[in-house]
């Protein structure tokens, strides 16, 4: 089974590969990733 990858999905994969470590949130609308939110600061108490 072969699947087509959209330009937004390619961009998502490229961004994931550039992230050395961390946590992200992926926002999806109509089965397409539209935005990545990267957590910048987390404080453990």
KATA-V225347 format. One line per field, one symbol per residue. ss: DSSP state (H for helix, E for strand, C for the rest). burial: 1 if it has 24 or more other ideal C-beta (glycine too) atoms within 12 Angstrom, else 0. A space follows every 10 residues. Layout:
# KATA-V225347
ss: ???
burial: ???
This chain:
# KATA-V225347
ss: CCCCCCHHHH HHHHHHHHCC CCCEEEEEEC CEEEEEEECC CCCCC
burial: 0000000000 0000000000 0000000000 0010000000 00000
